[in-house]
């Protein structure tokens, strides 16, 4: 029984931290972004938490983000560059503590990068226009795609329909 409890606790810990992130190497991508700013310019534009998540690949605490329980109709855009990313039509309640979507608005809106930090095998999601870290995508979402884009609220803005 003690071992079962330990295994359950470890699984819960992994599940709750499934969107946590540390800074990736500088060589992870050779993609040329349309929006390029100095770190000083990003720090001037973004508050401390936004900068940590978007530029340093941090994460907000689960269940604390503005868009976790958001119900309005419209489009979610990148906080750093206003690139349209997700439609409210694809948002669903995943129970993970972060806004979740089963599809992107446009395949040209995001980049997906392999992320094996901490021994995990997952895919990081970045804004294709400015390179900002948004979250991760997992293959445990609902139909029709079976995907769950687990995205930090702080990396998003919302444009109401």
N, C-alpha and C positions, 0 to 999 in steps of 0.2 A: 504494500500500500504506500509505503514511504517513497518508493521508486516511481510509482505512478503519479503521485503528487508532484515530484520533482520534474518529471517529463511534462506534465500539464503546465507547470509554472514556466518552464523553459519555452514551451510552445506559445504560451500567452505573451511572454516577454518578446519573443520574436515577432509575433503578430502585431503587437502594439507599437513596435519600433520599425515596422516595415517601410516607413517613409523617411526614417532617419538617414542622415547622409554626412560624410566628411568630404573635404575638398579633394577633387580628382587631380590627376597629374596635368601639367600644362600641355602635354603632348597628346591628350585624349582625342582631339579633333584638329583637323587641318581646314575645316570649313571656314569660308570667308563670310563674316556676318555683315549685313547691310547697315546696322547701327553699331558703331564702334565709339566707345568713350573711354577716357582715362579712368582709373580707379577714383581719382579725386572728383571727377564729374559724376560718377555713379554715387559716391558718398554724399555729394551735394543734393542729388535728386531723390535719393531713397532714405528712409529712416533706418535706424540701426538694425531692426529685425528684418526689414525688406532687403537691406544690403546683405545681411548674413545669409538669408535664404537664396536670393536671386544670384548673388555674385560669389558667395563662398560655399554654396551648396549645403546650407544648414537646413533645419526644418522647424516649423512651429510646433508647439505642443499639441497633441491630439485633443480634439473637441474644443479648441479655443479659437479657431478661425471664423471669420465673419461669414463665410459661404458654406459652412458645414450643413446647416439646415435651411439654406436659401431656397425660396420657392418661386421667385419672380421669373418672368419670361424675358429672355434676351440672350446676349452674347457675352461670354467671359473672354477678356483680352489680357495680354501680358501687361503686368503692372509697370514694367520698365520701358516698353516701347509701343504699347497699345495694339500689338499684332493680334487679330482675332484668332482664338484658339478652340473654344468649346461652345456649343449651343446648350442652352438650358434644357432643350428637348432630350439631350443624352445624359443629363445628370441623374444620378440615382443614389439612394441611401445605402451605403456599404457597411455602415457600422464601425468603420475603422477610425473615425475621428477626423478625417480629411475629406474635402469635397471629392467626389468620384464621378467619373464620366465613362461611358462605354464606347465612345468614339470621339475623334477629333473633328473640328469643323472642316478642316482641309488638310490633307496629307502634307501639303507644302508649308504648313504652319509650325511644325515641330521637327526636331531632330531626336533620334533615339540613339543612346550611347550605352554600350555594355558597361555594367557596373559590378565588379567582383570584390569590392571592399568588404571587410569583415567576414570574408568567406562566403558571402551571398552571391547568387547568380541572378541578377535582376537587370532591368533596363531603365536607365535614367531618361527623363523627358526634359528637353531643353527647347526654348523658343528659337525657332529657326532664323528669326530676324535679328535678334540681339545676343543670343547665346545664354540667356538667363536660365538658371535651374528652376524647373517648375515642380518636379516630383518624380514619380516612377510609374511604369505601366506593368501590370501583372495579368496573367492569363486565368483569372478567377472571377471575371465579371459576368454580367447577364448577357443573354442573347440580344441582338443578333450577332455581336462581335465576339462575345466571350472575354472581352478585355475590361480591365479596371484601371483607368488613368487616375492614380492617387495623387492629387495636386494640392500644394500648399495654398490656402486662402490668400496669404500675404503676397503670393506671386501673381495674383489676379486683380483685375478691375472688372466692373460689370457695366455693360451698356444695355439699359432696359429697352425692350421692344416697343 
